[in-house]
């Protein structure tokens, strides 16, 4: 997944608002979002190659999402563990987000570079094996792509601003978030000066939605969690040519589970 725009404790009605795009090779098999047969309380898509996931939520209100940390010049090292299991492991655990993030510090070297969001109804944490230590996410609007949290890549910077505008409404419309995520225009802005030159690829840094025959935006996800515990989870899948394939919708209340 190459873009996560989210608001934590920044709206009177919603505790968490998430809009996310998963960018991946089209040949990599994946299952659409559903409650898993082997973990009935876990709602997420599933990577059928390695068994993990990129974003999910549980009936108890736990949330997790991951992006890869882009390192095009790093040596190719084969590691046994898939980063998608980091999301799954937290969602089926029962420890706090902060404690789970701390435990990952010692295990981070077992994975390629990652950025991980871990949430429970009372806290949202962020941890990366390419940054400083884990930290609680502050109240406000944030963006995460394939560098550290809130690195001001053009699509992160403009995406945060557009999300802020959407939050001015009393109720956030899922279709408004999908419109943002599927915008194919070039996001304006210059790259931060401290970004490595090997990372400068326009289609990764400046586009919300990527279309190409081999690699592109496979799905967009919208997650809304209200202060009353209502959860709306929508996943929209796309063909390699960028046309819409299917939209799945799920609703439940984690306080009633």
Backbone torsions as a table, in degrees:
resi	resn	phi	psi	omega
1	UNK	NA	132.1	-172.7
2	UNK	-109.8	-2.2	178.6
3	UNK	-153.8	126.5	172.3
4	UNK	-130.6	117.0	172.9
5	UNK	-107.6	129.9	-176.0
6	UNK	-151.5	153.8	177.2
7	UNK	-123.6	125.3	-179.6
8	UNK	-115.3	119.6	179.1
9	UNK	53.7	43.3	-176.1
10	UNK	-124.3	12.7	-178.2
11	UNK	-143.1	144.7	-176.8
12	UNK	-66.3	-29.6	-176.0
13	UNK	-98.3	-33.0	-174.1
14	UNK	-111.2	134.3	173.2
15	UNK	-79.3	-37.0	-178.9
16	UNK	-139.9	131.9	174.4
17	UNK	-126.3	126.5	-177.6
18	UNK	-132.4	134.1	168.4
19	UNK	-129.1	124.2	-171.6
20	UNK	-141.5	142.8	173.6
21	UNK	-112.2	134.2	173.1
22	UNK	-102.2	116.2	176.7
23	UNK	-105.5	129.1	-174.1
24	UNK	-159.6	162.6	173.4
25	UNK	-64.9	135.3	-177.0
26	UNK	-66.5	-23.6	-178.3
27	UNK	-76.9	-14.4	-178.3
28	UNK	-78.3	119.6	-174.6
29	UNK	-71.2	142.5	179.6
30	UNK	-151.6	150.2	176.0
31	UNK	-100.2	145.4	178.8
32	UNK	-68.5	165.1	-177.8
33	UNK	-57.9	136.7	178.9
34	UNK	-169.7	164.5	169.2
35	UNK	-75.8	129.7	-173.2
36	UNK	-73.9	140.4	178.7
37	UNK	-62.6	-38.4	-177.6
38	UNK	-87.8	-9.2	175.6
39	UNK	-142.1	80.6	-170.3
40	UNK	-60.0	-20.4	180.0
41	UNK	-89.9	-0.4	-174.2
42	UNK	-104.6	123.7	177.6
43	UNK	-110.3	118.4	-178.7
44	UNK	-171.7	162.4	164.2
45	UNK	-73.4	172.9	-178.1
46	UNK	-142.6	132.2	173.8
47	UNK	-77.3	113.3	-176.0
48	UNK	-81.6	-6.2	177.2
49	UNK	-85.7	-42.8	-177.2
50	UNK	-116.7	-12.8	173.7
51	UNK	94.5	-5.4	-179.1
52	UNK	-92.6	-157.4	178.4
53	UNK	-150.4	172.4	-177.0
54	UNK	-110.6	-22.2	-179.9
55	UNK	-162.4	136.3	179.1
56	UNK	-160.9	167.7	178.4
57	UNK	-143.4	157.2	-179.5
58	UNK	-118.5	165.7	178.5
59	UNK	-65.5	-17.0	178.2
60	UNK	-93.2	1.6	175.5
61	UNK	94.2	10.5	175.6
62	UNK	-80.3	145.5	-177.2
63	UNK	-137.4	143.1	174.6
64	UNK	-152.5	148.8	176.5
65	UNK	-154.5	152.8	-175.1
66	UNK	-138.0	148.6	165.8
67	UNK	-129.0	153.0	173.7
68	UNK	-77.8	146.7	172.6
69	UNK	-90.5	116.1	-172.9
70	UNK	-73.4	122.5	179.3
71	UNK	-136.6	72.7	-174.4
72	UNK	-64.2	-23.2	-177.5
73	UNK	-97.3	-0.3	179.8
74	UNK	-74.0	146.8	177.6
75	UNK	-63.5	145.7	-179.2
76	UNK	-77.6	107.2	179.6
77	UNK	-116.6	127.2	-178.9
78	UNK	-83.4	118.8	177.7
79	UNK	-113.2	145.5	-175.2
80	UNK	-73.1	-27.7	-171.4
81	UNK	-96.2	132.7	177.2
82	UNK	-87.3	139.2	-179.7
83	UNK	-64.5	-24.3	178.4
84	UNK	-62.8	-21.9	177.6
85	UNK	-72.7	-19.8	177.3
86	UNK	-63.8	-38.4	177.2
87	UNK	-68.1	-50.8	-178.7
88	UNK	-59.9	-43.2	-177.1
89	UNK	-61.0	-39.6	178.7
90	UNK	-70.3	-41.3	-175.6
91	UNK	-65.0	-30.2	180.0
92	UNK	-94.9	-0.2	179.0
93	UNK	-87.3	175.0	176.7
94	UNK	-129.6	11.1	177.1
95	UNK	-84.1	166.0	-179.3
96	UNK	-67.9	160.3	178.6
97	UNK	-62.6	-42.0	-178.5
98	UNK	-64.9	-43.0	-179.4
99	UNK	-66.6	-41.8	179.3
100	UNK	-62.8	-41.0	178.9
101	UNK	-62.7	-40.7	178.6
102	UNK	-63.6	-38.5	179.9
103	UNK	-66.1	-26.6	-178.7
104	UNK	-74.2	-19.4	-178.2
105	UNK	-58.9	-42.9	-178.8
106	UNK	-75.0	-20.7	-176.6
107	UNK	-102.3	-1.5	-173.4
108	UNK	-61.8	-29.0	-177.8
109	UNK	-70.5	-11.2	178.3
110	UNK	-80.0	-4.1	-176.2
111	UNK	-128.4	154.8	168.7
112	UNK	-68.2	172.7	-173.3
113	UNK	-57.8	134.4	-179.1
114	UNK	-144.9	158.1	168.5
115	UNK	-122.9	128.9	-173.0
116	UNK	-131.5	128.0	172.2
117	UNK	-101.7	131.7	-178.8
118	UNK	-129.5	123.2	-175.8
119	UNK	-134.5	145.6	168.7
120	UNK	-127.0	172.8	-177.9
121	UNK	-57.3	-18.1	-175.5
122	UNK	-111.0	-11.6	-177.2
123	UNK	-154.8	150.4	173.8
124	UNK	-126.3	125.7	-176.8
125	UNK	-118.7	157.0	177.9
126	UNK	-130.4	137.7	176.2
127	UNK	-145.7	143.1	176.4
128	UNK	-139.2	144.3	174.5
129	UNK	-88.2	15.1	175.2
130	UNK	-125.2	10.0	-178.8
131	UNK	-128.0	-159.3	175.9
132	UNK	-72.6	-162.1	-178.7
133	UNK	-73.6	176.4	177.9
134	UNK	-66.1	155.5	-177.9
135	UNK	-151.6	151.6	172.2
136	UNK	-71.4	139.9	177.7
137	UNK	-79.1	130.7	-179.3
138	UNK	-75.2	158.1	175.4
139	UNK	-60.9	137.8	178.2
140	UNK	139.3	-162.7	-176.4
141	UNK	-108.8	132.8	-172.5
142	UNK	-134.9	161.8	176.0
143	UNK	-141.1	143.8	-178.3
144	UNK	-141.0	126.1	173.9
145	UNK	-124.0	-130.1	-175.1
146	UNK	-102.7	30.0	170.7
147	UNK	-136.1	-167.0	-175.7
148	UNK	-70.1	163.6	-178.1
149	UNK	-53.5	130.8	177.2
150	UNK	64.9	17.4	168.4
151	UNK	-61.1	128.6	-167.9
152	UNK	-83.5	56.3	167.3
153	UNK	-62.1	151.1	-176.5
154	UNK	-51.5	-45.3	-177.6
155	UNK	-71.0	-26.1	175.3
156	UNK	-73.0	-47.4	-178.7
157	UNK	-61.5	-53.0	-178.2
158	UNK	-70.0	-33.2	178.4
159	UNK	-63.7	-40.3	177.6
160	UNK	-63.6	-41.0	179.0
161	UNK	-65.0	-40.3	-179.9
162	UNK	-70.3	-36.2	176.0
163	UNK	-64.3	-40.4	178.2
164	UNK	-58.2	-38.9	178.7
165	UNK	-66.2	-38.9	179.7
166	UNK	-66.2	-29.3	-178.3
167	UNK	-75.9	-5.3	176.5
168	UNK	-71.5	-19.1	178.2
169	UNK	-78.2	152.2	179.5
170	UNK	-64.4	-38.7	176.9
171	UNK	-127.8	129.4	-178.5
172	UNK	-81.0	126.1	-179.6
173	UNK	-84.0	124.5	177.8
174	UNK	-53.7	-37.6	-178.7
175	UNK	-65.5	-29.5	176.9
176	UNK	-67.5	-37.2	175.7
177	UNK	-68.7	-40.7	177.3
178	UNK	-62.8	-37.1	178.4
179	UNK	-61.9	-39.8	177.2
180	UNK	-64.6	-48.7	-175.0
181	UNK	-65.2	-28.8	-176.6
182	UNK	-100.2	9.1	176.9
183	UNK	-64.6	123.4	-176.4
184	UNK	-100.2	4.3	178.0
185	UNK	-76.4	164.5	-179.4
186	UNK	-79.9	124.2	177.6
187	UNK	-71.7	125.7	-177.2
188	UNK	-72.9	153.3	175.4
189	UNK	131.4	158.2	179.3
190	UNK	-97.9	154.4	177.3
191	UNK	-72.5	146.4	173.6
192	UNK	-57.8	147.9	-174.8
193	UNK	-67.7	-23.4	-174.8
194	UNK	-93.2	9.2	178.3
195	UNK	-82.7	134.6	-178.1
196	UNK	-60.7	140.5	-176.6
197	UNK	-61.7	-29.2	179.8
198	UNK	-68.6	-12.3	-179.8
199	UNK	-91.8	-7.1	-172.2
200	UNK	-79.5	88.6	172.6
201	UNK	-126.1	117.0	-171.1
202	UNK	-54.8	-42.1	-174.4
203	UNK	-69.2	-18.9	177.2
204	UNK	-92.1	-33.8	-172.0
205	UNK	-92.7	-30.1	-169.3
206	UNK	-113.5	-3.7	-178.6
207	UNK	-115.2	132.5	173.2
208	UNK	-68.7	-45.1	-171.7
209	UNK	-118.4	126.9	-174.3
210	UNK	-112.0	130.9	177.9
211	UNK	-124.2	121.8	171.9
212	UNK	-161.2	157.7	-175.6
213	UNK	-63.0	-33.3	-174.9
214	UNK	-96.8	-36.2	-171.7
215	UNK	-143.4	136.1	178.7
216	UNK	-178.5	-168.5	179.6
217	UNK	-75.2	112.0	-178.5
218	UNK	-84.7	-34.7	-178.4
219	UNK	-157.7	154.9	172.4
220	UNK	-119.7	139.9	-178.8
221	UNK	-125.7	136.2	174.1
222	UNK	-119.3	128.5	178.8
223	UNK	-129.3	125.5	177.0
224	UNK	-125.3	123.3	177.0
225	UNK	-121.3	114.9	-176.8
226	UNK	-83.5	166.4	178.8
227	UNK	-70.2	-16.5	175.7
228	UNK	-86.6	-2.6	178.8
229	UNK	96.4	1.1	178.8
230	UNK	-73.9	132.2	-179.2
231	UNK	-116.3	125.8	170.5
232	UNK	-115.2	125.1	-179.1
233	UNK	-128.9	119.5	179.3
234	UNK	-127.7	133.9	176.0
235	UNK	-125.7	127.5	178.3
236	UNK	-114.7	124.1	-178.4
237	UNK	-101.2	155.4	-176.1
238	UNK	-133.7	149.2	172.7
239	UNK	-77.2	166.1	178.1
240	UNK	-57.5	-26.6	178.9
241	UNK	-85.6	4.7	176.9
242	UNK	89.6	-3.6	178.5
243	UNK	-75.5	150.1	-177.6
244	UNK	-70.4	135.0	-179.0
245	UNK	-102.1	-50.0	-174.8
246	UNK	-165.9	154.3	173.7
247	UNK	-129.1	128.4	178.2
248	UNK	-111.0	138.3	-177.7
249	UNK	-126.9	136.6	178.4
250	UNK	-136.9	140.3	177.0
251	UNK	-139.7	138.0	175.1
252	UNK	-162.8	172.4	177.9
253	UNK	-119.8	117.3	-174.7
254	UNK	-71.7	-20.5	178.3
255	UNK	-76.7	-16.3	-179.4
256	UNK	-101.4	-1.6	-177.9
257	UNK	-79.6	NA	NA
